[in-house]
Amino acid sequence: MKAHYTFIDHTADVLFEAEAPTLEGLFEQCALALEETQVDISSIKGNQEITITGKNKTIDKLLFDFLDDLVFHKDADLLIFNKFKIKITEITDGYELECKAKGDILDHKKHGPKVDVKAITMHMFEVKKIRGGWRAKVLIDI
């Protein structure tokens, strides 16, 4: 299975589905789809790097929190990203995430802004193990 994401038509918000052979790959594809919703990710040079960490009891809530953190960094720090090095570890009471995210400070002239993401929603949100890997569906409130 090749890791990828696909946007699905939705009347009011942005809906995408992502697949990857590993959980880390799935989180990366979801992060890329989220960022691609907001800007032209090919214009990001990667001059800024931050570490995002998280812990949750379930993998779907860990993904939700991770994507929510990316929206937070866009809103609070004006950071957008296009490279992610993700490590997910199964622990006794759930999962832990560590992500090195590389990106830029948002520049409307340089990054070709598209839509502003307000939030990740739980509506239609799912993560599931499939043959050959993992699949997620995410609805973004814009």
Phi and psi in degrees as GROMACS dihedral restraints (atoms count N, CA, C in turn):
[ dihedral_restraints ]
;  ai    aj    ak    al  type     phi  dphi    fc
    3     4     5     6     1   -94.7    20    10
    4     5     6     7     1   132.7    20    10
    6     7     8     9     1   -66.7    20    10
    7     8     9    10     1   136.0    20    10
    9    10    11    12     1  -164.0    20    10
   10    11    12    13     1   168.3    20    10
   12    13    14    15     1  -136.0    20    10
   13    14    15    16     1   152.1    20    10
   15    16    17    18     1  -136.8    20    10
   16    17    18    19     1   134.1    20    10
   18    19    20    21     1   -85.2    20    10
   19    20    21    22     1   140.2    20    10
   21    22    23    24     1  -117.0    20    10
   22    23    24    25     1   136.2    20    10
   24    25    26    27     1   -55.9    20    10
   25    26    27    28     1   134.7    20    10
   27    28    29    30     1  -145.8    20    10
   28    29    30    31     1   142.8    20    10
   30    31    32    33     1   -66.0    20    10
   31    32    33    34     1   -40.1    20    10
   33    34    35    36     1  -121.8    20    10
   34    35    36    37     1   -27.5    20    10
   36    37    38    39     1  -122.1    20    10
   37    38    39    40     1  -165.5    20    10
   39    40    41    42     1  -113.5    20    10
   40    41    42    43     1   126.5    20    10
   42    43    44    45     1  -119.2    20    10
   43    44    45    46     1   132.2    20    10
   45    46    47    48     1  -137.9    20    10
   46    47    48    49     1   158.9    20    10
   48    49    50    51     1  -125.1    20    10
   49    50    51    52     1   137.0    20    10
   51    52    53    54     1  -128.1    20    10
   52    53    54    55     1   148.0    20    10
   54    55    56    57     1  -136.9    20    10
   55    56    57    58     1   149.5    20    10
   57    58    59    60     1  -162.8    20    10
   58    59    60    61     1   156.7    20    10
   60    61    62    63     1   -72.5    20    10
   61    62    63    64     1   -20.0    20    10
   63    64    65    66     1  -127.2    20    10
   64    65    66    67     1   161.3    20    10
   66    67    68    69     1   -63.0    20    10
   67    68    69    70     1   -42.1    20    10
   69    70    71    72     1   -60.1    20    10
   70    71    72    73     1   -42.2    20    10
   72    73    74    75     1   -64.2    20    10
   73    74    75    76     1   -38.2    20    10
   75    76    77    78     1   -63.9    20    10
   76    77    78    79     1   -46.3    20    10
   78    79    80    81     1   -60.9    20    10
   79    80    81    82     1   -40.3    20    10
   81    82    83    84     1   -63.0    20    10
   82    83    84    85     1   -45.8    20    10
   84    85    86    87     1   -63.5    20    10
   85    86    87    88     1   -39.3    20    10
   87    88    89    90     1   -65.3    20    10
   88    89    90    91     1   -40.3    20    10
   90    91    92    93     1   -64.5    20    10
   91    92    93    94     1   -42.7    20    10
   93    94    95    96     1   -63.1    20    10
   94    95    96    97     1   -42.2    20    10
   96    97    98    99     1   -63.2    20    10
   97    98    99   100     1   -42.2    20    10
   99   100   101   102     1   -59.7    20    10
  100   101   102   103     1   -47.4    20    10
  102   103   104   105     1   -67.8    20    10
  103   104   105   106     1   -39.4    20    10
  105   106   107   108     1   -63.3    20    10
  106   107   108   109     1   -27.8    20    10
  108   109   110   111     1   -62.6    20    10
  109   110   111   112     1   -32.8    20    10
  111   112   113   114     1   -95.0    20    10
  112   113   114   115     1   -36.1    20    10
  114   115   116   117     1  -148.4    20    10
  115   116   117   118     1   170.8    20    10
  117   118   119   120     1   -78.9    20    10
  118   119   120   121     1   102.5    20    10
  120   121   122   123     1   -68.2    20    10
  121   122   123   124     1   -17.6    20    10
  123   124   125   126     1   -70.8    20    10
  124   125   126   127     1   -15.3    20    10
  126   127   128   129     1   -88.0    20    10
  127   128   129   130     1    -5.1    20    10
  129   130   131   132     1   -82.6    20    10
  130   131   132   133     1   127.3    20    10
  132   133   134   135     1   -89.8    20    10
  133   134   135   136     1   -24.6    20    10
  135   136   137   138     1    85.1    20    10
  136   137   138   139     1    38.8    20    10
  138   139   140   141     1   -81.2    20    10
  139   140   141   142     1   -14.4    20    10
  141   142   143   144     1  -116.6    20    10
  142   143   144   145     1   143.3    20    10
  144   145   146   147     1  -135.2    20    10
  145   146   147   148     1   134.3    20    10
  147   148   149   150     1  -131.8    20    10
  148   149   150   151     1   162.1    20    10
  150   151   152   153     1  -110.3    20    10
  151   152   153   154     1   128.9    20    10
  153   154   155   156     1  -113.4    20    10
  154   155   156   157     1   129.2    20    10
  156   157   158   159     1  -123.6    20    10
  157   158   159   160     1   156.9    20    10
  159   160   161   162     1  -162.2    20    10
  160   161   162   163     1   162.5    20    10
  162   163   164   165     1  -149.4    20    10
  163   164   165   166     1   135.0    20    10
  165   166   167   168     1  -155.5    20    10
  166   167   168   169     1   162.5    20    10
  168   169   170   171     1   -74.3    20    10
  169   170   171   172     1   -29.3    20    10
  171   172   173   174     1  -126.2    20    10
  172   173   174   175     1   154.2    20    10
  174   175   176   177     1   -68.5    20    10
  175   176   177   178     1   -34.8    20    10
  177   178   179   180     1   -67.5    20    10
  178   179   180   181     1   -38.9    20    10
  180   181   182   183     1   -70.6    20    10
  181   182   183   184     1   -31.5    20    10
  183   184   185   186     1   -65.0    20    10
  184   185   186   187     1   -42.9    20    10
  186   187   188   189     1   -64.3    20    10
  187   188   189   190     1   -45.0    20    10
  189   190   191   192     1   -56.3    20    10
  190   191   192   193     1   -48.7    20    10
  192   193   194   195     1   -62.2    20    10
  193   194   195   196     1   -40.8    20    10
  195   196   197   198     1   -61.3    20    10
  196   197   198   199     1   -48.7    20    10
  198   199   200   201     1   -65.0    20    10
  199   200   201   202     1   -37.9    20    10
  201   202   203   204     1   -63.1    20    10
  202   203   204   205     1   -37.8    20    10
  204   205   206   207     1   -62.3    20    10
  205   206   207   208     1   -39.6    20    10
  207   208   209   210     1   -63.3    20    10
  208   209   210   211     1   -40.3    20    10
  210   211   212   213     1   -65.2    20    10
  211   212   213   214     1   -41.1    20    10
  213   214   215   216     1   -58.8    20    10
  214   215   216   217     1   -46.8    20    10
  216   217   218   219     1   -65.3    20    10
  217   218   219   220     1   -31.4    20    10
  219   220   221   222     1   -67.1    20    10
  220   221   222   223     1   -44.2    20    10
  222   223   224   225     1   -74.2    20    10
  223   224   225   226     1   -44.1    20    10
  225   226   227   228     1   -83.6    20    10
  226   227   228   229     1   -37.6    20    10
  228   229   230   231     1  -116.1    20    10
  229   230   231   232     1    -1.0    20    10
  231   232   233   234     1    57.2    20    10
  232   233   234   235     1    35.4    20    10
  234   235   236   237     1   -99.9    20    10
  235   236   237   238     1   134.2    20    10
  237   238   239   240     1  -125.6    20    10
  238   239   240   241     1   152.4    20    10
  240   241   242   243     1  -132.7    20    10
  241   242   243   244     1   157.2    20    10
  243   244   245   246     1  -141.9    20    10
  244   245   246   247     1     0.8    20    10
  246   247   248   249     1  -134.2    20    10
  247   248   249   250     1   133.3    20    10
  249   250   251   252     1  -136.9    20    10
  250   251   252   253     1   127.0    20    10
  252   253   254   255     1  -112.5    20    10
  253   254   255   256     1   109.3    20    10
  255   256   257   258     1  -117.0    20    10
  256   257   258   259     1   137.3    20    10
  258   259   260   261     1  -128.0    20    10
  259   260   261   262     1   126.3    20    10
  261   262   263   264     1  -118.2    20    10
  262   263   264   265     1   129.1    20    10
  264   265   266   267     1  -121.0    20    10
  265   266   267   268     1   132.0    20    10
  267   268   269   270     1   -81.8    20    10
  268   269   270   271     1   128.7    20    10
  270   271   272   273     1  -120.8    20    10
  271   272   273   274     1   176.3    20    10
  273   274   275   276     1   -53.8    20    10
  274   275   276   277     1   -44.3    20    10
  276   277   278   279     1  -110.3    20    10
  277   278   279   280     1    30.2    20    10
  279   280   281   282     1   142.0    20    10
  280   281   282   283     1  -129.8    20    10
  282   283   284   285     1  -139.2    20    10
  283   284   285   286     1   149.3    20    10
  285   286   287   288     1  -120.6    20    10
  286   287   288   289     1   147.5    20    10
  288   289   290   291     1  -126.4    20    10
  289   290   291   292     1   138.7    20    10
  291   292   293   294     1  -132.7    20    10
  292   293   294   295     1   127.8    20    10
  294   295   296   297     1  -132.9    20    10
  295   296   297   298     1   129.6    20    10
  297   298   299   300     1   -97.7    20    10
  298   299   300   301     1   114.2    20    10
  300   301   302   303     1  -109.5    20    10
  301   302   303   304     1   129.7    20    10
  303   304   305   306     1  -111.8    20    10
  304   305   306   307     1   138.1    20    10
  306   307   308   309     1  -168.8    20    10
  307   308   309   310     1  -155.4    20    10
  309   310   311   312     1  -134.6    20    10
  310   311   312   313     1   163.4    20    10
  312   313   314   315     1   -75.0    20    10
  313   314   315   316     1   130.8    20    10
  315   316   317   318     1   -57.9    20    10
  316   317   318   319     1   126.0    20    10
  318   319   320   321     1  -128.3    20    10
  319   320   321   322     1   109.4    20    10
  321   322   323   324     1   -60.2    20    10
  322   323   324   325     1   -29.5    20    10
  324   325   326   327     1   -74.9    20    10
  325   326   327   328     1   -31.7    20    10
  327   328   329   330     1   -93.5    20    10
  328   329   330   331     1   -36.4    20    10
  330   331   332   333     1   -97.8    20    10
  331   332   333   334     1     0.3    20    10
  333   334   335   336     1    56.3    20    10
  334   335   336   337     1    65.9    20    10
  336   337   338   339     1   -59.1    20    10
  337   338   339   340     1   144.6    20    10
  339   340   341   342     1  -111.6    20    10
  340   341   342   343     1   -86.7    20    10
  342   343   344   345     1  -125.1    20    10
  343   344   345   346     1   155.7    20    10
  345   346   347   348     1   -93.4    20    10
  346   347   348   349     1   121.7    20    10
  348   349   350   351     1   -80.6    20    10
  349   350   351   352     1   125.9    20    10
  351   352   353   354     1   -87.6    20    10
  352   353   354   355     1   -42.6    20    10
  354   355   356   357     1  -166.5    20    10
  355   356   357   358     1   159.5    20    10
  357   358   359   360     1   -89.3    20    10
  358   359   360   361     1   137.8    20    10
  360   361   362   363     1  -110.9    20    10
  361   362   363   364     1   156.5    20    10
  363   364   365   366     1   -84.2    20    10
  364   365   366   367     1   -14.1    20    10
  366   367   368   369     1   -63.0    20    10
  367   368   369   370     1   123.3    20    10
  369   370   371   372     1    69.5    20    10
  370   371   372   373     1     3.1    20    10
  372   373   374   375     1   -70.4    20    10
  373   374   375   376     1   129.6    20    10
  375   376   377   378     1  -155.2    20    10
  376   377   378   379     1   149.9    20    10
  378   379   380   381     1  -133.4    20    10
  379   380   381   382     1   129.9    20    10
  381   382   383   384     1  -147.8    20    10
  382   383   384   385     1   150.8    20    10
  384   385   386   387     1   -76.9    20    10
  385   386   387   388     1   132.5    20    10
  387   388   389   390     1  -128.2    20    10
  388   389   390   391     1   171.4    20    10
  390   391   392   393     1   -60.8    20    10
  391   392   393   394     1   121.8    20    10
  393   394   395   396     1    87.0    20    10
  394   395   396   397     1     3.5    20    10
  396   397   398   399     1   158.6    20    10
  397   398   399   400     1  -136.6    20    10
  399   400   401   402     1  -135.5    20    10
  400   401   402   403     1   152.1    20    10
  402   403   404   405     1  -135.4    20    10
  403   404   405   406     1   142.5    20    10
  405   406   407   408     1  -132.9    20    10
  406   407   408   409     1   148.9    20    10
  408   409   410   411     1  -126.2    20    10
  409   410   411   412     1   130.1    20    10
  411   412   413   414     1  -135.5    20    10
  412   413   414   415     1   132.1    20    10
  414   415   416   417     1  -109.1    20    10
  415   416   417   418     1   124.9    20    10
  417   418   419   420     1  -106.8    20    10
  418   419   420   421     1   129.1    20    10
  420   421   422   423     1   -83.8    20    10
  421   422   423   424     1   121.9    20    10
